[in-house]
């Protein structure tokens, strides 16, 4: 099904707190966190974050692993997520949430949690991205603008 009308869903970014973020992943403190990788192994890479968008048209998820991000520069970043239980073929853009990480908190995207890669709110924000080695072949990507006729506009 392809939607023909266009609508805008406005999402207000909220501060990243463990309680608010719990349905989507975990805020990792100085302790440890348990990661899960179904097949393959974990890889780690240094990423410079792309600038935060004002509009989001697509979202993806990984059914095989929990993804971990460790900020390096204490630079603020935007996290855009939606619950894991939302089916891809019936994705509801109203389920999207946005969080502002001040750059001091490592975090995960939980198993099957919809997300876009973290985006920088300051130039040059860098993170270490730890994720399953099969992420490219095991990623479900949807264009919810095409599927539902909606785009998500992030208000910061």
N, CA and C of each residue as an Amber inpcrd file, in Angstrom:
protein
   468
   0.8390000  -1.1730000   0.0000000   0.0000000   0.0000000   0.0000000
   0.8880000   1.2420000   0.0000000   0.5930000   2.1710000  -0.8480000
   1.3140000   3.4290000  -0.9070000   0.3410000   4.5470000  -0.6420000
   0.6360000   5.3530000   0.3450000  -0.2370000   6.4710000   0.6850000
   0.0060000   7.6030000  -0.2940000  -1.0520000   8.3580000  -0.5820000
  -0.9120000   9.4440000  -1.5440000  -0.9390000  10.8180000  -0.8960000
  -1.6400000  10.9640000   0.1980000  -1.6910000  12.2750000   0.8370000
  -0.4750000  12.4610000   1.7260000  -0.0890000  13.7170000   1.9210000
   1.0760000  13.9960000   2.7430000   0.6350000  14.6810000   4.0270000
   1.1470000  14.2180000   5.1360000   0.8510000  14.8510000   6.4190000
   2.1330000  14.9410000   7.2200000   2.1310000  15.8570000   8.1580000
   3.2920000  16.0520000   9.0090000   2.9310000  15.6820000  10.4330000
   3.7340000  14.8150000  11.0220000   3.5880000  14.4370000  12.4230000
   4.6840000  15.1680000  13.1760000   4.3020000  16.0130000  14.1270000
   5.2950000  16.7790000  14.8910000   5.6390000  16.0390000  16.1750000
   6.9570000  15.9110000  16.4070000   7.4630000  15.2260000  17.5910000
   8.3870000  16.1880000  18.3170000   8.1050000  16.4310000  19.5770000
   8.9410000  17.3070000  20.4080000  10.0350000  16.4630000  21.0500000
  11.2910000  16.8110000  20.7870000  12.4140000  16.0970000  21.3940000
  12.4280000  16.3770000  22.8930000  12.6430000  15.3370000  23.6550000
  12.6630000  15.4540000  25.1160000  14.0430000  15.0790000  25.6370000
  14.3700000  15.4950000  26.8400000  15.6780000  15.1350000  27.4060000
  15.7920000  13.6170000  27.5580000  16.9720000  13.0960000  27.3540000
  17.2270000  11.6700000  27.4790000  17.3530000  11.3100000  28.9570000
  16.3740000  10.5510000  29.4470000  16.4120000  10.0300000  30.8180000
  16.2140000   8.5230000  30.7390000  16.7360000   7.8080000  31.7070000
  16.6310000   6.3460000  31.7170000  15.1710000   5.9090000  31.7160000
  14.3390000   6.5710000  32.4830000  12.9300000   6.1830000  32.5800000
  12.1840000   6.3970000  31.2640000  12.3400000   7.5610000  30.6580000
  11.6310000   7.8500000  29.4080000  12.1380000   6.9870000  28.2610000
  13.4170000   6.6580000  28.2790000  14.0370000   5.9140000  27.1850000
  13.9150000   4.3940000  27.3350000  13.5040000   3.9080000  28.4940000
  13.4720000   2.4650000  28.7870000  12.7720000   1.6040000  27.7340000
  11.6800000   2.0280000  27.1040000  11.0540000   1.1620000  26.0920000
  11.9010000   0.9630000  24.8310000  12.9570000   1.7610000  24.6590000
  13.7160000   1.7470000  23.4140000  15.1360000   1.2120000  23.5620000
  15.6220000   1.1980000  24.7690000  16.9910000   0.7660000  25.0160000
  17.3930000   1.1140000  26.4200000  18.6730000   1.2350000  26.6160000
  19.2140000   1.4420000  27.9520000  20.2240000   2.5790000  27.9380000
  20.2020000   3.3870000  28.9900000  21.2580000   4.3590000  29.2210000
  22.3390000   3.6010000  29.9720000  23.5430000   3.6270000  29.4420000
  24.6250000   2.8460000  30.0210000  25.4520000   3.7520000  30.9110000
  25.4960000   3.4120000  32.1960000  26.3100000   4.2240000  33.1090000
  27.7160000   3.6460000  33.1420000  28.4610000   3.9750000  34.1660000
  29.8480000   3.5170000  34.2400000  29.9620000   2.0180000  34.4770000
  28.8350000   1.3710000  34.7550000  28.8510000  -0.0810000  34.9230000
  28.8480000  -0.7820000  33.5740000  28.2870000  -1.9580000  33.5500000
  28.2480000  -2.7460000  32.3240000  26.8120000  -2.9060000  31.8540000
  26.6810000  -3.2710000  30.5830000  25.3760000  -3.5950000  30.0270000
  25.5130000  -4.8750000  29.2270000  24.4360000  -5.6280000  29.1560000
  24.4590000  -6.8780000  28.4080000  24.0220000  -6.5950000  26.9730000
  24.8430000  -7.0380000  26.0190000  24.5180000  -6.9050000  24.6080000
  24.0990000  -8.2710000  24.0750000  23.3350000  -8.2720000  23.0060000
  22.8860000  -9.5090000  22.3800000  23.1500000  -9.4360000  20.8880000
  23.7630000 -10.4870000  20.3470000  24.0020000 -10.5820000  18.9060000
  23.6500000 -12.0070000  18.4930000  22.5850000 -12.1600000  17.6790000
  22.0870000 -13.4720000  17.2890000  23.0830000 -14.2790000  16.4720000
  23.5000000 -13.7500000  15.3430000  24.4570000 -14.4270000  14.4760000
  25.6140000 -13.4850000  14.1950000  26.7490000 -14.0400000  13.8560000
  27.9030000 -13.1930000  13.5770000  28.5610000 -12.7550000  14.8700000
  29.1820000 -11.5990000  14.8130000  29.8810000 -11.0720000  15.9810000
  29.6950000  -9.5680000  16.0250000  30.1240000  -8.9740000  17.1010000
  30.0500000  -7.5210000  17.2000000  31.2410000  -6.8740000  16.5090000
  31.0040000  -5.7100000  15.9350000  32.0650000  -4.8950000  15.3690000
  31.9440000  -3.5150000  15.9960000  33.0170000  -2.7690000  15.9860000
  32.9960000  -1.4070000  16.5160000  33.6350000  -0.4870000  15.4890000
  33.0390000   0.6910000  15.3170000  33.6270000   1.6550000  14.3880000
  33.3860000   3.0630000  14.9020000  34.2970000   3.9220000  14.5460000
  34.1950000   5.3310000  14.8850000  33.3010000   6.0080000  13.8560000
  32.3280000   6.7830000  14.3170000  31.4130000   7.4960000  13.4160000
  31.4050000   8.9780000  13.7600000  31.4480000   9.8120000  12.7410000
  31.1410000  11.2280000  12.9110000  29.6770000  11.3700000  12.5330000
  28.8830000  11.9120000  13.4290000  27.4410000  11.9620000  13.2140000
  27.0560000  12.9840000  12.1500000  26.0880000  12.5940000  11.3320000
  25.4990000  13.5250000  10.3810000  24.6920000  14.5570000  11.1670000
  24.4940000  15.7540000  10.6160000  23.6810000  16.7650000  11.3040000
  22.2490000  16.2800000  11.5010000  21.6470000  16.6980000  12.5940000
  20.2720000  16.3150000  12.9160000  19.3090000  16.8910000  11.8850000
  18.4020000  16.0620000  11.3810000  17.4210000  16.5500000  10.4210000
  16.2570000  17.2310000  11.1330000  15.5360000  18.0330000  10.4130000
  14.2830000  18.5630000  10.9570000  13.1180000  17.6770000  10.5420000
  13.2990000  16.9200000   9.4460000  12.2600000  15.9990000   8.9790000
  12.8620000  14.6050000   8.8150000  12.0990000  13.6120000   9.2170000
  12.5090000  12.2180000   9.1120000  11.4840000  11.5000000   8.2400000
  11.9730000  10.7920000   7.2320000  11.0790000  10.1250000   6.2820000
  11.1860000   8.6020000   6.3160000  12.2220000   8.0950000   6.9600000
  12.3980000   6.6460000   7.0270000  12.9520000   6.2540000   8.3870000
  12.9110000   4.9580000   8.6560000  13.3650000   4.4350000   9.9330000
  13.7560000   2.9760000   9.7160000  14.6220000   2.4430000  10.5640000
  15.0420000   1.0470000  10.4040000  15.1770000   0.3700000  11.7490000
  15.3600000  -0.9570000  11.6850000  15.6010000  -1.7270000  12.9080000
  16.4020000  -2.9670000  12.5860000  16.9890000  -3.5570000  13.6480000
  17.8270000  -4.7490000  13.5130000  17.2270000  -5.8560000  14.3760000
  16.8120000  -6.9680000  13.7710000  16.2030000  -8.0440000  14.5470000
  17.2070000  -8.9520000  15.2540000  18.4900000  -8.7610000  14.9700000
  19.4850000  -9.7130000  15.4640000  20.4050000  -9.1910000  16.5520000
  20.3860000  -7.8830000  16.8370000  21.3410000  -7.4090000  17.8330000
  20.8970000  -6.1140000  18.5170000  21.4490000  -5.9210000  19.7010000
  21.3350000  -4.6670000  20.4410000  22.5170000  -3.8170000  19.9960000
  22.2610000  -2.5580000  19.7090000  23.3100000  -1.6650000  19.2000000
  23.7060000  -0.6880000  20.3080000  24.9980000  -0.4630000  20.4800000
  25.5330000   0.4000000  21.5220000  26.2570000   1.5880000  20.9050000
  26.0410000   2.7800000  21.4730000  26.7440000   3.9930000  21.0530000
  27.4150000   4.6200000  22.2630000  28.6780000   4.9680000  22.0970000
  29.4460000   5.6030000  23.1600000  29.9110000   6.9680000  22.6440000
  29.3730000   8.0680000  23.1860000  29.8060000   9.4050000  22.7520000
  31.2510000   9.6570000  23.1460000  31.9710000  10.3730000  22.2880000
  33.3780000  10.6550000  22.5570000  33.6490000  12.1150000  22.8920000
  32.8340000  13.0190000  22.4080000  33.1480000  14.4470000  22.5010000
  32.2590000  15.2510000  23.4350000  31.3680000  14.5960000  24.1490000
  30.3840000  15.3020000  24.9680000  29.6050000  16.3200000  24.1380000
  29.3810000  15.9900000  22.8610000  28.6040000  16.8530000  21.9710000
  27.1640000  16.3640000  21.9570000  26.2000000  17.2620000  22.0040000
  24.7970000  16.8410000  22.0290000  24.3840000  16.1460000  20.7360000
  23.4300000  15.2240000  20.8730000  22.9500000  14.4770000  19.7140000
  21.4650000  14.1800000  19.8500000  20.8530000  13.9000000  18.7160000
  19.4340000  13.5960000  18.6500000  19.2510000  12.1060000  18.4030000
  18.3590000  11.4840000  19.1830000  17.9990000  10.0790000  18.9990000
  16.5460000  10.0360000  18.5570000  16.2550000   9.3360000  17.4830000
  14.8880000   9.1910000  16.9760000  14.5720000   7.6990000  16.9890000
  13.4960000   7.3190000  17.6900000  13.1580000   5.9130000  17.8940000
  11.6530000   5.6980000  17.8030000  11.2730000   4.4240000  17.6800000
   9.8790000   4.0010000  17.7810000   9.8900000   2.5980000  18.3890000
   8.8130000   2.1980000  19.0450000   8.7930000   0.9130000  19.7490000
   8.9970000  -0.2920000  18.8350000   9.6060000  -1.3230000  19.3940000
   9.8770000  -2.5510000  18.6590000   8.5980000  -3.2600000  18.2280000
   7.5290000  -3.1340000  19.0050000   6.3030000  -3.8880000  18.7020000
   5.5160000  -3.3290000  17.5130000   5.8830000  -2.1650000  16.9960000
   5.1710000  -1.5690000  15.8620000   5.5540000  -2.3360000  14.5910000
   4.5740000  -2.9460000  13.8910000   4.9140000  -3.7120000  12.6870000
   5.3290000  -2.8140000  11.5310000   6.2860000  -3.2780000  10.7380000
   6.7870000  -2.4910000   9.6180000   5.7450000  -2.2200000   8.5560000
   4.8890000  -3.2050000   8.2800000   3.8980000  -3.0230000   7.2170000
   2.7280000  -2.1430000   7.6390000   2.6530000  -1.8380000   8.9220000
   1.5870000  -0.9670000   9.4190000   2.1810000   0.1060000  10.3350000
   3.3640000   0.5780000   9.9670000   4.0680000   1.5370000  10.8170000
   3.2440000   2.8040000  11.0200000   3.1830000   3.2400000  12.2610000
   2.4440000   4.4540000  12.6030000   3.4430000   5.5460000  12.9830000
   3.5890000   6.5870000  12.1510000   4.5210000   7.6710000  12.4690000
   4.2170000   8.3650000  13.8000000   3.0060000   8.2270000  14.2870000
   2.6510000   8.8080000  15.5920000   3.4010000   8.1230000  16.7360000
   3.9860000   6.9410000  16.4750000   4.7130000   6.2140000  17.5180000
   6.1590000   6.6860000  17.6790000   6.6160000   7.5860000  16.8090000
   8.0020000   8.0680000  16.8530000   8.2070000   8.9830000  18.0510000
   9.3480000   8.8050000  18.7100000   9.7610000   9.6760000  19.8090000
  11.1650000  10.1780000  19.5110000  11.5190000  11.2970000  20.0990000
  12.8510000  11.8810000  19.9080000  13.4060000  12.2870000  21.2660000
  14.7190000  12.1080000  21.4160000  15.4010000  12.4330000  22.6660000
  16.6740000  13.2060000  22.3590000  17.0170000  14.1200000  23.2430000
  18.2810000  14.8480000  23.1420000  19.2240000  14.2970000  24.2010000
  20.3390000  13.7480000  23.7330000  21.4030000  13.2740000  24.6020000
  22.4220000  14.4080000  24.6820000  22.7730000  14.8250000  25.8860000
  23.7280000  15.9320000  26.0330000  25.1590000  15.5340000  25.6780000
  25.3360000  14.2840000  25.2790000  26.6550000  13.8040000  24.8810000
  27.4290000  13.1440000  26.0040000  26.8130000  13.0400000  27.1680000
  27.5040000  12.4290000  28.3070000  27.0620000  10.9910000  28.5660000
  26.0580000  10.5140000  27.8280000  25.4800000   9.2090000  28.1250000
  25.6470000   8.2320000  26.9640000  26.2680000   7.0840000  27.2470000
  26.2560000   5.9780000  26.2870000  24.8650000   5.3680000  26.3320000
  24.4290000   4.7700000  25.2190000  23.0610000   4.2370000  25.1590000
  22.9900000   3.1010000  24.1600000  21.9210000   2.3190000  24.2570000
  21.6860000   1.2510000  23.3010000  20.3700000   1.5010000  22.5640000
  20.2750000   0.8970000  21.3880000  18.9900000   0.7020000  20.7220000
  18.6770000  -0.7670000  20.9740000  17.5510000  -1.0430000  21.6160000
  17.1870000  -2.4110000  21.9400000  16.9060000  -3.2550000  20.7100000
  16.7880000  -4.5370000  20.9190000  16.4890000  -5.4880000  19.8660000
  15.1910000  -5.0950000  19.1690000  15.2300000  -4.9370000  17.8610000
  14.0740000  -4.6150000  17.0220000  13.5080000  -3.2140000  17.2150000
  14.1550000  -2.3640000  17.9870000  13.6740000  -0.9920000  18.1700000
  13.9070000  -0.2110000  16.8840000  12.8690000   0.4570000  16.4040000
  12.9850000   1.3060000  15.2180000  13.8360000   2.5210000  15.5650000
  14.6860000   2.9580000  14.6330000  15.5510000   4.1010000  14.9030000
  16.1690000   4.6330000  13.6140000  16.7100000   5.8080000  13.7100000
  17.6640000   6.2810000  12.7180000  18.9880000   6.3870000  13.4710000
  20.0810000   6.4330000  12.7540000  21.3730000   6.6020000  13.4200000
  21.3350000   7.9030000  14.2230000  22.0010000   7.9520000  15.3680000
  22.0440000   9.2170000  16.1150000  22.5500000  10.3280000  15.2070000
  22.0510000  11.5240000  15.4180000  22.4400000  12.6710000  14.5940000
  22.9780000  13.7700000  15.4870000  23.9830000  14.4690000  14.9910000
  24.6550000  15.4970000  15.7730000  23.8750000  16.7890000  15.8690000
  23.8980000  17.3740000  17.0390000  23.3280000  18.7100000  17.2550000
  24.4400000  19.7480000  17.3260000  25.6760000  19.2840000  17.1590000
  26.8550000  20.1520000  17.0950000  27.7820000  19.5550000  16.0370000
  28.5450000  20.3780000  15.3850000  29.4590000  19.9020000  14.3480000
  30.5050000  18.9540000  14.9270000  30.7780000  17.8970000  14.1820000
  31.8710000  17.0070000  14.5320000  31.6080000  16.0370000  15.6580000
  30.3570000  15.8630000  16.0810000  30.0620000  14.9110000  17.1570000
  30.4710000  13.5090000  16.7090000  31.1950000  12.8070000  17.5790000
  31.6730000  11.4710000  17.2490000  31.2270000  10.4660000  18.2990000
  30.9730000   9.2450000  17.8340000  30.5950000   8.1470000  18.7140000
  31.3270000   6.8850000  18.2690000  31.4270000   5.9390000  19.1860000
  31.8130000   4.5880000  18.8180000  30.5060000   3.8170000  18.6690000
  30.3230000   3.1890000  17.5190000  29.1240000   2.4200000  17.2030000
  29.4830000   0.9420000  17.2890000  28.8540000   0.2300000  18.2160000
  29.0910000  -1.2010000  18.3820000  27.8220000  -1.9160000  17.9360000
  27.9420000  -2.7360000  16.8680000  26.7580000  -3.4220000  16.3690000
  27.1210000  -4.7480000  15.7250000  26.1070000  -5.5660000  15.4840000
  26.3090000  -6.8710000  14.8760000  26.9250000  -6.7580000  13.4930000
  27.8000000  -7.6990000  13.1670000  28.5220000  -7.6560000  11.8970000
  27.6160000  -7.9000000  10.6940000  26.4130000  -8.4300000  10.9020000
  25.5080000  -8.7130000   9.7890000  24.4220000  -7.6440000   9.6690000
  24.6600000  -6.4610000  10.2130000  23.6160000  -5.4320000  10.2450000
  23.1150000  -5.0330000   8.8550000  23.9680000  -5.0350000   7.8520000
  23.5180000  -4.6100000   6.5260000  22.5080000  -5.5810000   5.9290000
  22.7220000  -6.8600000   6.1040000  21.7800000  -7.8340000   5.5460000
  20.5900000  -8.0820000   6.4550000  20.6940000  -7.7300000   7.7240000
  19.6150000  -7.9850000   8.6770000  18.9820000  -6.6930000   9.1870000
  18.8200000  -5.7280000   8.3170000  18.1790000  -4.4660000   8.6700000
  16.8530000  -4.3610000   7.9340000  15.8000000  -4.0640000   8.6810000
  14.4960000  -3.7810000   8.0760000  14.3740000  -2.2650000   7.9740000
  14.1920000  -1.7760000   6.7740000  14.1030000  -0.3410000   6.5140000
  12.7520000  -0.0460000   5.8990000  12.0780000   0.9740000   6.4160000
  10.8230000   1.3960000   5.8020000  10.8560000   2.8940000   5.5490000
  10.2370000   3.2560000   4.4790000  10.0400000   4.6630000   4.1290000
   8.6110000   4.9740000   4.5400000   8.4340000   5.5440000   5.7400000
   7.0610000   5.7440000   6.1820000   6.3720000   6.8830000   5.4640000
   7.1260000   7.7300000   4.7780000   6.4850000   8.7220000   3.9250000
   5.7770000   8.0060000   2.7780000   6.4470000   7.0480000   2.1750000
   5.8420000   6.2900000   1.0870000   4.7210000   5.3850000   1.6040000
   4.9410000   4.7360000   2.7510000   3.9740000   3.7930000   3.3050000
   2.7180000   4.4770000   3.8200000   2.8860000   5.6130000   4.5210000
   1.7490000   6.2390000   5.1980000   1.4210000   7.6330000   4.6860000
   2.2910000   8.2000000   3.8620000   2.0680000   9.5630000   3.3870000
   2.4650000  10.6060000   4.4080000   3.2170000  10.2070000   5.4230000
   3.5840000  11.1420000   6.4920000   5.0910000  11.3220000   6.5830000
   5.4880000  12.4850000   7.0470000   6.8510000  12.7400000   7.4610000
   6.7910000  13.1580000   8.9260000   7.8670000  12.9110000   9.6210000
   7.9530000  13.3020000  11.0280000   8.8300000  14.5350000  11.1120000
   8.3140000  15.5630000  11.7340000   9.0620000  16.8060000  11.9250000
   9.4900000  16.8550000  13.3820000  10.7890000  17.0160000  13.5930000
  11.3440000  17.0210000  14.9490000  11.4560000  18.4690000  15.4190000
  10.8510000  18.7350000  16.5670000  10.9670000  20.0490000  17.2060000
  11.9330000  19.9090000  18.3630000  12.9690000  20.7720000  18.3870000
  13.9590000  20.7040000  19.4700000  13.7370000  21.8020000  20.4590000
